[in-house]
Structure formats: structure tokens, C-alpha cells
Amino acid sequence: MWEKVQQTVQYIKEKTGYTPEYGVILGSGLGGFTEDISIEHTLPYNEIPNFPVSTVEGHKGALVFGTIGDKKVVAMQGRFHYYEGYSMQEVTFPVRVMKYLGVEKLIVSNASGGVNRDYHVGSVVIIKDHVNLMPEHPLRGKNDPRFGPRFVNMSEPYSHAMMHKAKEIAYELEIDVKDGVYLGLQGPTFETLAEYRMVKALGCDCVGMSTVPEVIVARHMELETFGVSVITDMGNEESIGTITHQEVLEAAKKAEPLVRKLIRELILRY
């Protein structure tokens, strides 16, 4: 893994000469954030050594390098999921690469199903913690201490300071944000009603199929991390029978301007 990461980092640096401070992973329907970046380089995943290729609709599949204000950023237009058939090491490989490109702060976004009664379709949720119920762990196997320690402290997976700043910004910009605990499941099926009840019984507020592995690996390498989720369906009897991936993309698209504004301002001010 170490050699692959260094090979990929060397390729990207030779192509771009870029040292980004912020890494951003854009989830389903949120790829338009790249319009807020003054783009200097775009590298399709299929041209980058050792990179997987995104197979999910709504995930374009490119690394975008540029600036937001005076901050240098690299954004992933499309992420990789365990349910696509990739190993957890492949899913999280880009986070390793970001770290060695120079990234110090990681922002992850996703679309998720909500169970908190205070949420509605289109709610913007700041992720304050997570529960990992995925069947594989990205740090399983021999640990390479060059990346991080064998046992990772996960008492603060999402930066309290970044959350605080994001809430300040949301209040100032009159963006209605919630916060909540995200539960990570394998997918790719949407949850049954019984599974949604389980999510709620476990003390979680929303559920999705990504983010958790990336955040674990980010914390393994001591990247400061912020997570935001768009609620694209509600796990109740009224809505669960109709949900499709297309509806998820459409709901995320409607909330996208708010998420883009929040992320952009967080990068500028933090």
C-alpha cells in the first residue's frame, strides 16, 4: 500500500505541481461543488495509477485541483463504495493519496436516509459522530506505522472545531442545519423498515453506504475531518415504498446549493 500511494502521489505531483490544504469528497448529487473552485487541473480517475474508477450514477470520476479564495483544494468528483466490489483499502486509497499530497483537512459529503423526526427530505445534517456496521474494516490487516498507529483513537472522528465553525457560518447565512449520528451500512439496497427502526434504536439519526471508511482512514493519518449529509429520503411507512436512486439524486441536487455554500465558506474561514 505504501509504495502504491507514493507512486500515485508522485504521478499527481508531476502532473499538477500542486500541494492542496483541503481535500473534499463529493457524494451523490453533490458533484457541482467543483463549479465553486477556480480549477487549475483535472485528472480523470482512469488516468491515475492505482486509482479505482467510480461506477455509480451521479459520481463523475475525476480529481479536481484548484483554489477557493486563497485556499488550495483537491476535490473528488465521485467516491468509491464497498458495495461496488472494491476492497476497503481501495475505497479509502484516495484519502491516503490526499494526505501525502499535502492535505491537512478533509471534508466528506454524502446523501443519506433520515430517521430523526426533526429531519425532512432536503435537510442538511452536520455529522457529529458515526456507528460503523460495515462488514469489513479499512484498517484490518498488518498495520504500516508510516501511515498511523495500530489502534486509532476515534473519540473525535469529526472535528469539534470545524463543526462549531460550520454552525456559526450556517447561522450567519440562514442555512437551516441539523446535526446527527450517521450509521454506515454496506448497501447497495436501501434499508427495510425494520432496518430503519434498527438505525433509530441504535441512537443514530441517518444511514448511508459511504463516509465511515474514509473517515476512519483519515483519522488513522490524523487528518482533521468534517462531514455533512443531505437527507434524501425518510425511513418511514409514508415514503419508504417509493425511493429510487434517481429520487436520491434529485433530492440531493435541490439541497446542493446550500451544501456548496456551507462547504465553500468553511474552507474560506477555517
MOMO-V429217 format. One record per residue. N is the residue number from 0. RES is the residue in three letters. PHI is phi in degrees with one decimal (NA if undefined). PSI is psi in radians with two decimals (NA if undefined). Layout:
n:N res:RES phi:PHI psi:PSI
n:N res:RES phi:PHI psi:PSI
This chain:
n:0 res:MET phi:NA psi:-0.77
n:1 res:TRP phi:-57.3 psi:-0.84
n:2 res:GLU phi:-64.1 psi:-0.70
n:3 res:LYS phi:-63.3 psi:-0.77
n:4 res:VAL phi:-61.4 psi:-0.80
n:5 res:GLN phi:-66.5 psi:-0.65
n:6 res:GLN phi:-62.7 psi:-0.77
n:7 res:THR phi:-66.8 psi:-0.77
n:8 res:VAL phi:-60.4 psi:-0.76
n:9 res:GLN phi:-61.7 psi:-0.75
n:10 res:TYR phi:-60.1 psi:-0.84
n:11 res:ILE phi:-65.5 psi:-0.70
n:12 res:LYS phi:-66.5 psi:-0.66
n:13 res:GLU phi:-65.7 psi:-0.60
n:14 res:LYS phi:-76.7 psi:-0.62
n:15 res:THR phi:-115.5 psi:-0.51
n:16 res:GLY phi:61.3 psi:0.50
n:17 res:TYR phi:-107.6 psi:2.46
n:18 res:THR phi:-125.4 psi:1.54
n:19 res:PRO phi:-75.9 psi:2.61
n:20 res:GLU phi:-92.8 psi:-0.63
n:21 res:TYR phi:-110.5 psi:2.40
n:22 res:GLY phi:-111.6 psi:2.43
n:23 res:VAL phi:-130.5 psi:2.24
n:24 res:ILE phi:-109.0 psi:2.06
n:25 res:LEU phi:-99.0 psi:2.15
n:26 res:GLY phi:-86.3 psi:-2.97
n:27 res:SER phi:-53.9 psi:2.18
n:28 res:GLY phi:76.2 psi:0.09
n:29 res:LEU phi:-113.2 psi:0.22
n:30 res:GLY phi:-66.2 psi:-0.27
n:31 res:GLY phi:-67.4 psi:-0.18
n:32 res:PHE phi:-56.3 psi:-0.47
n:33 res:THR phi:-63.5 psi:-0.32
n:34 res:GLU phi:-67.4 psi:-0.33
n:35 res:ASP phi:-87.0 psi:-0.08
n:36 res:ILE phi:-99.2 psi:2.34
n:37 res:SER phi:-77.5 psi:1.67
n:38 res:ILE phi:-74.8 psi:2.33
n:39 res:GLU phi:-112.7 psi:-0.55
n:40 res:HIS phi:-146.9 psi:2.51
n:41 res:THR phi:-130.9 psi:2.19
n:42 res:LEU phi:-120.9 psi:1.93
n:43 res:PRO phi:-60.5 psi:2.48
n:44 res:TYR phi:-55.8 psi:-0.63
n:45 res:ASN phi:-71.9 psi:-0.09
n:46 res:GLU phi:-100.3 psi:-0.15
n:47 res:ILE phi:-95.5 psi:2.17
n:48 res:PRO phi:-56.0 psi:2.36
n:49 res:ASN phi:73.7 psi:-0.05
n:50 res:PHE phi:-80.0 psi:2.41
n:51 res:PRO phi:-69.5 psi:3.08
n:52 res:VAL phi:-125.8 psi:2.25
n:53 res:SER phi:-67.6 psi:2.40
n:54 res:THR phi:-116.2 psi:0.09
n:55 res:VAL phi:-102.8 psi:2.37
n:56 res:GLU phi:-58.8 psi:2.39
n:57 res:GLY phi:95.0 psi:-0.07
n:58 res:HIS phi:-118.3 psi:1.87
n:59 res:LYS phi:-72.7 psi:-0.71
n:60 res:GLY phi:96.1 psi:0.99
n:61 res:ALA phi:-154.6 psi:2.61
n:62 res:LEU phi:-92.8 psi:2.23
n:63 res:VAL phi:-116.2 psi:2.19
n:64 res:PHE phi:-112.6 psi:2.38
n:65 res:GLY phi:177.1 psi:-2.82
n:66 res:THR phi:-125.1 psi:2.62
n:67 res:ILE phi:-123.3 psi:1.91
n:68 res:GLY phi:62.5 psi:-2.19
n:69 res:ASP phi:-101.1 psi:0.19
n:70 res:LYS phi:-98.5 psi:2.29
n:71 res:LYS phi:-85.9 psi:2.34
n:72 res:VAL phi:-132.8 psi:2.52
n:73 res:VAL phi:-122.2 psi:2.25
n:74 res:ALA phi:-119.1 psi:2.41
n:75 res:MET phi:-93.1 psi:1.95
n:76 res:GLN phi:-84.5 psi:1.52
n:77 res:GLY phi:105.5 psi:2.30
n:78 res:ARG phi:-112.5 psi:3.14
n:79 res:PHE phi:-113.9 psi:2.52
n:80 res:HIS phi:-121.5 psi:2.59
n:81 res:TYR phi:-59.9 psi:-0.65
n:82 res:TYR phi:-67.8 psi:-0.27
n:83 res:GLU phi:-74.4 psi:-0.17
n:84 res:GLY phi:108.1 psi:-0.02
n:85 res:TYR phi:-78.2 psi:2.67
n:86 res:SER phi:-73.1 psi:2.85
n:87 res:MET phi:-63.4 psi:-0.53
n:88 res:GLN phi:-66.5 psi:-0.64
n:89 res:GLU phi:-71.8 psi:-0.71
n:90 res:VAL phi:-57.0 psi:-0.70
n:91 res:THR phi:-98.8 psi:-0.01
n:92 res:PHE phi:-53.2 psi:-0.78
n:93 res:PRO phi:-60.2 psi:-0.52
n:94 res:VAL phi:-67.4 psi:-0.71
n:95 res:ARG phi:-59.0 psi:-0.79
n:96 res:VAL phi:-63.1 psi:-0.77
n:97 res:MET phi:-56.4 psi:-0.78
n:98 res:LYS phi:-55.2 psi:-0.79
n:99 res:TYR phi:-87.0 psi:-0.05
n:100 res:LEU phi:-82.0 psi:-0.27
n:101 res:GLY phi:122.1 psi:-0.05
n:102 res:VAL phi:-62.1 psi:2.35
n:103 res:GLU phi:-112.7 psi:-0.43
n:104 res:LYS phi:-131.3 psi:2.34
n:105 res:LEU phi:-117.9 psi:2.30
n:106 res:ILE phi:-115.3 psi:2.19
n:107 res:VAL phi:-117.9 psi:2.42
n:108 res:SER phi:-127.9 psi:2.73
n:109 res:ASN phi:-158.1 psi:2.97
n:110 res:ALA phi:-106.8 psi:2.43
n:111 res:SER phi:-145.4 psi:2.88
n:112 res:GLY phi:-93.1 psi:2.38
n:113 res:GLY phi:-101.5 psi:2.55
n:114 res:VAL phi:-123.8 psi:-0.20
n:115 res:ASN phi:-72.6 psi:2.24
n:116 res:ARG phi:-63.4 psi:-0.36
n:117 res:ASP phi:-79.7 psi:-0.16
n:118 res:TYR phi:-90.9 psi:2.83
n:119 res:HIS phi:-146.6 psi:2.94
n:120 res:VAL phi:-60.5 psi:2.16
n:121 res:GLY phi:102.7 psi:-0.13
n:122 res:SER phi:-61.3 psi:2.46
n:123 res:VAL phi:-101.2 psi:2.10
n:124 res:VAL phi:-117.9 psi:2.15
n:125 res:ILE phi:-80.9 psi:2.14
n:126 res:ILE phi:-78.9 psi:2.08
n:127 res:LYS phi:-98.8 psi:-0.29
n:128 res:ASP phi:-169.8 psi:2.99
n:129 res:HIS phi:-144.1 psi:2.85
n:130 res:VAL phi:-121.2 psi:2.24
n:131 res:ASN phi:-98.8 psi:1.88
n:132 res:LEU phi:-117.3 psi:0.42
n:133 res:MET phi:-76.7 psi:2.61
n:134 res:PRO phi:-77.6 psi:-0.10
n:135 res:GLU phi:-134.9 psi:2.63
n:136 res:HIS phi:-114.4 psi:2.32
n:137 res:PRO phi:-67.1 psi:-0.25
n:138 res:LEU phi:-104.7 psi:0.15
n:139 res:ARG phi:-66.6 psi:2.50
n:140 res:GLY phi:106.9 psi:-3.08
n:141 res:LYS phi:-60.8 psi:2.29
n:142 res:ASN phi:-87.5 psi:2.35
n:143 res:ASP phi:-98.7 psi:1.91
n:144 res:PRO phi:-64.1 psi:-0.23
n:145 res:ARG phi:-67.1 psi:-0.47
n:146 res:PHE phi:-84.5 psi:-0.72
n:147 res:GLY phi:170.4 psi:-3.11
n:148 res:PRO phi:-75.9 psi:2.81
n:149 res:ARG phi:-59.3 psi:-0.83
n:150 res:PHE phi:-111.8 psi:2.11
n:151 res:VAL phi:-101.8 psi:2.27
n:152 res:ASN phi:-73.0 psi:2.04
n:153 res:MET phi:-111.4 psi:0.47
n:154 res:SER phi:-70.3 psi:-0.37
n:155 res:GLU phi:-138.8 psi:1.24
n:156 res:PRO phi:-64.6 psi:-0.57
n:157 res:TYR phi:-113.7 psi:2.23
n:158 res:SER phi:-60.8 psi:2.11
n:159 res:HIS phi:-62.7 psi:-0.66
n:160 res:ALA phi:-66.0 psi:-0.71
n:161 res:MET phi:-68.5 psi:-0.67
n:162 res:MET phi:-61.1 psi:-0.78
n:163 res:HIS phi:-61.3 psi:-0.80
n:164 res:LYS phi:-63.5 psi:-0.71
n:165 res:ALA phi:-63.4 psi:-0.68
n:166 res:LYS phi:-68.1 psi:-0.65
n:167 res:GLU phi:-59.0 psi:-0.82
n:168 res:ILE phi:-63.6 psi:-0.78
n:169 res:ALA phi:-60.7 psi:-0.74
n:170 res:TYR phi:-62.3 psi:-0.79
n:171 res:GLU phi:-63.5 psi:-0.70
n:172 res:LEU phi:-90.4 psi:0.06
n:173 res:GLU phi:58.5 psi:0.73
n:174 res:ILE phi:-97.9 psi:2.13
n:175 res:ASP phi:-76.9 psi:1.86
n:176 res:VAL phi:-113.1 psi:2.55
n:177 res:LYS phi:-107.8 psi:3.03
n:178 res:ASP phi:-131.7 psi:2.84
n:179 res:GLY phi:-177.7 psi:3.01
n:180 res:VAL phi:-98.2 psi:2.27
n:181 res:TYR phi:-101.0 psi:2.34
n:182 res:LEU phi:-108.0 psi:2.25
n:183 res:GLY phi:-98.9 psi:2.11
n:184 res:LEU phi:-117.6 psi:2.84
n:185 res:GLN phi:-67.0 psi:-0.75
n:186 res:GLY phi:72.9 psi:-3.00
n:187 res:PRO phi:-91.0 psi:0.06
n:188 res:THR phi:-73.5 psi:2.52
n:189 res:PHE phi:-68.0 psi:2.75
n:190 res:GLU phi:-71.7 psi:2.58
n:191 res:THR phi:-77.1 psi:2.93
n:192 res:LEU phi:-59.7 psi:-0.69
n:193 res:ALA phi:-64.6 psi:-0.67
n:194 res:GLU phi:-67.9 psi:-0.68
n:195 res:TYR phi:-61.2 psi:-0.69
n:196 res:ARG phi:-64.4 psi:-0.63
n:197 res:MET phi:-62.2 psi:-0.78
n:198 res:VAL phi:-54.8 psi:-0.82
n:199 res:LYS phi:-66.0 psi:-0.74
n:200 res:ALA phi:-63.0 psi:-0.51
n:201 res:LEU phi:-81.7 psi:0.03
n:202 res:GLY phi:84.6 psi:0.35
n:203 res:CYS phi:-102.2 psi:2.81
n:204 res:ASP phi:-110.0 psi:-0.40
n:205 res:CYS phi:-153.2 psi:2.87
n:206 res:VAL phi:-143.6 psi:2.47
n:207 res:GLY phi:-155.4 psi:-3.02
n:208 res:MET phi:-118.6 psi:0.38
n:209 res:SER phi:-148.4 psi:-2.83
n:210 res:THR phi:73.0 psi:-0.89
n:211 res:VAL phi:-58.5 psi:-0.85
n:212 res:PRO phi:-60.2 psi:-0.71
n:213 res:GLU phi:-63.5 psi:-0.71
n:214 res:VAL phi:-69.9 psi:-0.67
n:215 res:ILE phi:-59.2 psi:-0.81
n:216 res:VAL phi:-68.7 psi:-0.63
n:217 res:ALA phi:-60.7 psi:-0.75
n:218 res:ARG phi:-71.6 psi:-0.55
n:219 res:HIS phi:-56.1 psi:-0.60
n:220 res:MET phi:-104.3 psi:0.22
n:221 res:GLU phi:62.1 psi:0.63
n:222 res:LEU phi:-80.8 psi:2.33
n:223 res:GLU phi:-74.2 psi:2.29
n:224 res:THR phi:-129.1 psi:2.44
n:225 res:PHE phi:-129.9 psi:2.39
n:226 res:GLY phi:-126.1 psi:2.45
n:227 res:VAL phi:-137.8 psi:2.44
n:228 res:SER phi:-126.8 psi:2.47
n:229 res:VAL phi:-102.9 psi:2.21
n:230 res:ILE phi:-78.8 psi:2.04
n:231 res:THR phi:-109.0 psi:-0.16
n:232 res:ASP phi:-159.7 psi:2.76
n:233 res:MET phi:-110.9 psi:2.33
n:234 res:GLY phi:-82.8 psi:1.26
n:235 res:ASN phi:-141.1 psi:3.00
n:236 res:GLU phi:-60.7 psi:-0.55
n:237 res:GLU phi:-69.5 psi:-0.61
n:238 res:SER phi:-112.7 psi:-0.32
n:239 res:ILE phi:-66.9 psi:-0.47
n:240 res:GLY phi:-72.2 psi:-0.24
n:241 res:THR phi:-111.7 psi:-0.11
n:242 res:ILE phi:-68.1 psi:2.30
n:243 res:THR phi:-130.6 psi:2.88
n:244 res:HIS phi:-63.5 psi:-0.60
n:245 res:GLN phi:-62.9 psi:-0.69
n:246 res:GLU phi:-67.5 psi:-0.62
n:247 res:VAL phi:-61.1 psi:-0.81
n:248 res:LEU phi:-62.4 psi:-0.71
n:249 res:GLU phi:-67.2 psi:-0.71
n:250 res:ALA phi:-66.3 psi:-0.71
n:251 res:ALA phi:-64.5 psi:-0.66
n:252 res:LYS phi:-63.1 psi:-0.66
n:253 res:LYS phi:-66.6 psi:-0.65
n:254 res:ALA phi:-85.2 psi:-0.18
n:255 res:GLU phi:-55.0 psi:-0.76
n:256 res:PRO phi:-57.0 psi:-0.65
n:257 res:LEU phi:-70.0 psi:-0.76
n:258 res:VAL phi:-64.8 psi:-0.74
n:259 res:ARG phi:-59.8 psi:-0.78
n:260 res:LYS phi:-63.3 psi:-0.74
n:261 res:LEU phi:-63.8 psi:-0.83
n:262 res:ILE phi:-65.3 psi:-0.77
n:263 res:ARG phi:-59.1 psi:-0.81
n:264 res:GLU phi:-69.1 psi:-0.61
n:265 res:LEU phi:-62.3 psi:-0.76
n:266 res:ILE phi:-63.6 psi:-0.73
n:267 res:LEU phi:-66.1 psi:-0.62
n:268 res:ARG phi:-103.2 psi:-0.25
n:269 res:TYR phi:-102.8 psi:NA
